[in-house]
Amino acid sequence: GCHNKDVPTKVGTFDTSEEIFDLVFATRQLEFAVDQYNHMQGWAPVHFAALYVTTGIVLSSPPEGLYLSGPVLYTQGDTSVTDTLRTCADAAFPVCPNTLGPDGNPSKCPCSDRSKIVIGGVVHGITSDTFWDAVFAAAAQGADDMGVDLRFDRFEPQESNEILFRKMSAKILSLCQGGVDGLFVSLSDPVIVDAVKICQELNVPVMSINAGFAESKEIGLIHHVGMVESNAGYQAGFKMAELATFDKAICLNYESGIAVVQQRCDGFKEAIGELGIEYGEVRVPDDNEARFKNIVETEIGATGDWSGYAILIAGSPLIPPSLDLKKVHAGVVMGSFDTNDLTNEAIDNGDLLFAIDQQPYLQGYIPLPILTHAAKTKQLFLNHAIESGTSF
């Protein structure tokens, strides 16, 4: 009754099922179907609620206001919907040993044996950088919760970042060419991006964590888990001005240079500029406290209490030597990226104005359920960024 022989009416529908997919792709009686990924709407709240109950950690709200599971449009020419996907969507993608569908009857969809799902991870967090302890612990917990095989090794300190990034690139290629079902990486250097592009050519689902939000979005990775570093640095500038009065602000950056840390200083610089305050950036080593002290005191002065100065510490390895400087130059005010027992104690003692928590546990944990489910369901959030911070 919807078709006029002279003016054909095009019909589409909300929601999907095996029957609706047949009407779109087989008989072509429907032009399109709009999916809201109801399977994702089921599993995601359970995972996030369980994470909150066990850790007290919650995701930050995204710029869109919601983490979106739809709308996803399927049209007659769409080749992404396989026969298996049509059948299994109705059966709610059973996980072994469960072989039943939602109605309690045997499922037409084979159950997924998650022990055979392999998820890989490659990040720039070396063994001496304690920030990454939570990331690795969380990934291990996530793999255990999902029952998957996790391949996630941590690099020892290297002679240079260039060597580290080359080793990361080689590891990424090895994992993807070995046939992992999903991969998460930190995009800490262009050479890493080049390796990931090869993984994309091999149809490996890849998401980024911690570093490389802009690059991740540019090359079309499925998600980025972390905080937008430049925004965090920008917020840090205004937070510091809210909590203290100062005439010059300095960002302590890694001497070796890491893009994600540079973005923090760039955002801080922008905010300080808008506030009309003098800005400076000092590059310091993260493995030599004597040189660290000499470089900073050469910039500001070896004597005096440094009243009128504010310092933003751009990464956790720089926190201990910075707090040692505070003991000698008590007039300086400081804020920091990253949180740990030392920063919590320093805030309580008044030695730090604030510490920015990007919730590294989420950065390690979240990729595991997302990549595990996507390996079978192909369902992802529509948001690119899954934000673990900024939290002061």
C-alpha positions in Angstrom: 0.0 0.0 0.0 3.1 2.3 0.2 3.9 2.1 -3.5 2.3 4.2 -6.2 3.0 2.8 -9.7 3.8 6.2 -11.0 5.7 7.6 -8.0 7.5 4.8 -6.1 7.8 5.5 -2.4 11.1 4.8 -0.7 10.8 3.2 2.7 13.3 2.9 5.5 13.1 1.8 9.1 14.6 2.2 12.6 16.3 -0.8 14.3 17.6 -4.0 12.7 16.9 -7.7 12.8 17.6 -10.6 10.5 14.2 -10.0 8.9 14.9 -6.3 8.4 18.3 -7.0 7.0 16.7 -9.4 4.4 14.2 -6.6 3.5 17.2 -4.3 2.8 19.7 -6.6 1.2 17.8 -9.5 -0.2 14.3 -8.4 -1.4 15.3 -4.7 -1.4 11.9 -3.6 -0.2 13.5 -1.3 2.3 16.0 1.4 1.2 17.7 1.6 4.6 17.7 0.6 8.2 19.0 2.7 11.1 20.8 0.7 13.8 21.4 1.9 17.4 23.7 -1.0 18.3 21.4 -2.4 21.0 24.0 -5.0 21.9 26.5 -2.3 22.8 23.8 -0.5 24.8 23.6 -3.8 26.8 27.3 -4.5 27.5 28.8 -1.0 27.9 26.8 0.1 30.9 27.5 -3.2 32.7 31.3 -2.9 32.1 31.4 0.8 33.1 29.2 0.2 36.2 31.4 -2.7 37.3 34.5 -0.6 36.7 33.0 2.1 39.0 32.0 -0.3 41.7 35.5 -2.0 41.8 37.7 1.1 41.3 35.6 4.2 41.8 36.7 5.5 38.4 34.3 7.0 35.8 34.9 8.3 32.3 34.8 12.0 31.7 31.8 13.3 29.7 32.6 13.7 26.0 32.2 17.0 24.1 29.1 15.5 22.5 27.6 15.0 26.0 26.9 11.3 25.4 28.8 8.3 24.3 26.8 7.4 21.2 25.9 3.9 20.0 24.1 5.2 17.0 22.6 6.1 14.6 24.3 3.8 12.1 22.8 3.7 8.6 22.7 0.5 6.5 21.7 0.9 2.8 21.2 -1.6 0.0 24.7 -1.2 -1.3 26.4 -1.8 2.1 28.8 -4.7 2.0 29.8 -4.6 5.7 26.8 -6.6 6.9 27.7 -10.3 6.4 25.4 -13.2 6.7 27.0 -14.1 10.0 26.5 -10.6 11.4 22.8 -10.7 10.4 22.2 -13.9 12.2 24.3 -13.2 15.3 22.8 -9.7 15.9 19.5 -11.3 16.6 21.1 -14.0 18.7 22.9 -11.4 20.9 26.4 -12.7 20.0 26.6 -15.6 22.5 29.9 -16.2 24.3 31.0 -19.7 24.9 30.1 -21.9 26.8 26.6 -20.3 26.3 25.0 -21.6 23.1 21.5 -20.2 23.7 19.8 -17.2 22.1 17.9 -14.6 24.0 14.7 -16.7 23.8 16.4 -19.6 25.6 16.5 -21.8 22.5 19.7 -23.0 20.8 21.3 -20.1 18.9 21.8 -20.1 15.2 24.9 -18.1 15.8 28.1 -20.0 16.9 29.3 -18.9 20.3 32.4 -16.9 20.5 35.4 -18.6 22.1 37.1 -15.6 23.7 40.2 -17.5 24.7 41.1 -17.5 21.0 40.8 -13.7 20.6 44.2 -12.0 20.7 44.5 -8.4 21.6 47.9 -6.6 21.3 49.2 -3.4 22.9 52.3 -1.3 22.2 53.0 1.9 24.1 55.9 4.2 24.9 55.6 3.7 28.7 59.0 2.3 29.7 59.6 0.3 32.9 61.1 3.3 34.7 58.1 5.5 34.2 55.7 4.7 37.1 52.8 6.5 35.4 52.4 3.4 33.2 52.2 0.9 36.0 48.4 1.5 36.3 48.0 1.2 32.5 49.7 -2.2 32.4 47.9 -3.5 35.5 44.5 -2.3 34.1 45.1 -4.0 30.7 46.0 -7.3 32.4 42.8 -7.0 34.5 40.7 -6.2 31.4 42.1 -9.2 29.5 41.3 -11.4 32.5 37.8 -10.0 32.7 37.2 -10.6 29.0 38.9 -14.0 28.9 41.2 -13.0 26.0 44.8 -13.5 25.1 46.7 -10.2 25.7 50.1 -9.5 24.1 51.4 -6.4 25.8 55.1 -6.1 26.7 56.8 -3.2 28.3 60.0 -1.8 26.9 63.1 -1.1 29.0 64.7 2.4 28.9 66.5 2.9 25.6 69.4 5.1 24.7 67.1 7.5 22.9 63.4 7.9 22.0 64.3 7.3 18.4 65.4 3.8 19.3 62.4 3.2 21.4 60.0 4.3 18.6 61.8 2.1 16.1 61.3 -0.9 18.5 57.7 0.0 19.0 57.1 0.2 15.2 58.7 -3.2 14.8 56.5 -4.7 17.5 53.4 -3.2 16.0 54.1 -4.7 12.6 54.9 -8.1 14.2 51.6 -8.2 16.0 49.5 -7.1 13.0 51.3 -9.4 10.6 50.8 -12.2 13.2 47.1 -11.8 13.0 45.9 -10.1 16.2 42.2 -9.4 16.5 42.7 -5.9 17.8 45.5 -3.5 18.8 45.9 -0.5 21.0 48.9 1.8 20.7 50.2 5.2 21.9 50.9 7.4 18.8 54.0 9.0 20.3 55.9 9.5 17.0 55.3 9.7 13.2 57.1 6.3 12.8 54.5 4.7 15.0 51.8 6.2 12.8 53.4 4.7 9.7 53.4 1.3 11.3 49.7 1.6 12.3 48.8 2.5 8.7 50.1 -0.9 7.6 47.9 -2.6 10.3 44.9 -0.7 8.8 45.8 -2.1 5.4 45.7 -5.6 7.0 42.2 -4.8 8.4 43.3 -5.0 12.0 41.1 -2.8 14.2 43.4 -0.3 15.9 42.7 2.3 18.6 45.0 4.7 20.3 45.5 5.5 24.0 47.3 8.3 25.9 49.2 10.0 23.1 48.2 11.0 19.6 44.5 12.1 19.6 44.8 14.3 16.5 46.8 11.7 14.6 44.4 9.0 15.6 41.5 10.9 14.3 43.3 12.0 11.1 44.2 8.4 10.0 40.8 7.0 11.1 41.5 4.8 14.0 38.4 3.4 15.7 38.9 5.3 19.0 41.3 7.3 21.2 41.2 6.7 25.0 42.9 9.5 26.9 42.7 13.2 27.5 43.2 15.9 24.8 46.6 17.1 26.0 46.5 20.7 24.7 43.1 21.2 26.3 44.5 19.9 29.6 47.5 22.3 29.5 45.1 25.1 28.6 42.9 24.3 31.6 46.0 24.1 33.8 47.0 27.6 33.0 43.7 29.1 34.1 43.5 26.8 37.2 47.0 28.0 38.3 45.9 31.6 37.9 42.8 30.9 39.8 44.7 29.4 42.8 47.8 31.7 42.9 49.2 35.1 41.8 52.4 35.1 39.7 54.3 37.2 37.2 56.0 34.4 35.1 54.9 30.9 34.3 57.3 28.1 33.2 56.5 24.7 31.7 59.0 22.0 32.5 59.2 19.8 29.4 61.1 16.6 28.7 64.6 17.3 27.3 64.3 14.3 24.9 61.0 15.7 23.5 57.7 13.8 23.4 54.9 15.1 21.3 52.2 14.5 23.9 54.2 16.5 26.5 54.8 19.3 24.1 51.1 19.6 23.5 50.6 20.1 27.2 53.1 22.9 27.3 51.6 24.4 24.1 48.1 24.5 25.7 49.6 26.0 28.9 51.4 28.6 26.9 48.1 29.6 25.1 46.3 30.1 28.4 49.2 32.1 30.0 49.3 34.3 26.9 45.6 35.0 27.2 46.1 35.9 30.9 48.8 38.4 29.9 51.5 36.7 31.9 55.1 36.1 30.8 55.8 32.5 29.7 58.8 30.3 29.4 59.6 26.7 28.6 62.5 24.7 30.0 63.6 21.3 28.8 65.0 19.1 31.5 66.3 15.5 31.8 64.0 12.9 33.4 66.9 10.7 34.5 69.5 13.1 36.1 68.4 15.1 39.1 71.7 17.1 39.4 71.5 18.3 35.7 67.8 18.9 36.2 68.5 21.2 39.2 71.3 23.0 37.4 69.2 23.7 34.2 66.2 25.1 36.1 68.3 27.2 38.5 70.2 28.6 35.5 66.9 29.7 34.0 65.3 31.2 37.2 68.3 31.7 39.5 70.3 29.7 42.0 69.3 31.8 44.9 66.1 33.4 46.2 62.8 31.9 47.0 61.4 32.3 43.4 58.4 34.3 44.5 56.3 35.4 41.5 57.1 32.2 39.5 54.7 29.4 38.7 55.9 26.0 37.3 53.8 23.5 35.5 55.4 20.0 35.7 54.5 18.3 32.4 55.0 14.6 33.4 55.3 12.3 36.3 59.1 11.6 36.1 59.8 15.3 36.6 57.7 15.5 39.8 60.3 14.3 42.4 63.2 16.7 41.3 60.7 19.6 41.0 59.4 19.1 44.5 63.1 19.0 45.7 63.5 22.4 44.1 60.4 23.6 46.0 62.2 22.8 49.3 65.0 25.2 48.3 62.9 27.9 46.6 59.8 28.0 48.8 58.1 30.9 47.0 57.5 29.2 43.7 54.0 27.7 43.1 53.7 24.4 41.2 51.1 22.3 39.5 51.6 19.0 37.9 50.3 16.5 35.3 49.7 13.0 36.6 48.9 11.8 40.1 50.4 9.3 42.5 51.1 9.0 46.2 53.8 11.7 46.0 51.5 14.3 44.3 48.7 13.5 46.8 51.0 14.1 49.7 52.4 17.3 48.1 48.9 18.7 47.6 48.1 17.9 51.3 51.3 19.7 52.3 50.7 22.7 50.1 53.7 22.0 47.9 51.5 21.5 44.8 48.5 23.6 43.9 47.0 20.7 41.9 47.7 17.6 40.0 45.9 16.6 36.7 44.6 13.1 36.7 44.1 11.5 33.3 43.1 8.3 34.9 45.6 6.0 33.3 43.8 2.9 34.6 41.0 3.7 32.1 43.5 4.0 29.3 44.7 0.5 30.0 41.4 -1.1 30.7 38.9 0.4 28.2 40.5 -1.0 25.0 40.0 -4.6 26.1 36.2 -4.7 26.2 35.9 -2.5 23.2 38.2 -4.5 21.0 37.0 -7.9 22.3 33.3 -7.1 21.5 34.2 -5.4 18.2 36.1 -8.6 17.1 32.7 -10.3 16.9 30.1 -7.6 16.7 31.9 -4.9 14.6 30.0 -2.4 16.8 31.8 0.7 18.1 30.9 4.0 19.7 30.3 6.8 17.2 32.5 9.1 19.4 36.1 9.1 18.4 37.4 10.2 21.8 36.7 8.2 24.9 37.9 10.7 27.5 39.7 9.5 30.6 40.5 13.0 31.8 41.0 16.0 32.5 40.4 15.8 36.3 42.0 18.2 38.8 
